[in-house]
Amino acid sequence: MTDTTSPRKTTGPSVILVVAQHKGGDGKTTISRLIGEFASRQGFQTLLLDTDDQCSLSRRFLKMEDNPADIQD
């Protein structure tokens, strides 16, 4: 598929969306995943950055093994 026929939207302004909250367990990962998957399925180039120590978002899209030494109580 050439760039001219690609369904991906590669032109236009970039949008940066940040989902942040200090409190844990309030759905930041879930809402980030849903927005990212929606944008990607609509044809937008999408980049999700997971800076959480638990790497929950990364595990959704990448094969990652749990390291028992990293598991907290």
Buried (B, 14 or more C-beta within 10 A) or exposed (E): EEEEEEEEEEEEEEEEEEBEEEEEEEEBBEEBBEBBBEBBEEEBEBEBEBEEEEBBBBBBEEEEEEEEEEEEE
